């Protein structure tokens, strides 16, 4: 088990109130979005993904399938 997985297991065992405080602390430690991801970078990423979908390189997922995969991934 990786260090991140061990931390996640420990954190998920905490009461909700403590997880909320930890999440707020972690989020506040991140740089503002404007520093982490510029508008030009966001637009370039959207355009790249759009080209991949239009070319058939990737297939979009229906929302229900996306959430099913998210939940399945959490249960590892």
Helices and strands as residue ranges (DSSP letters): H 3-12, H 16-28, H 33-36, H 39-55, H 63-74
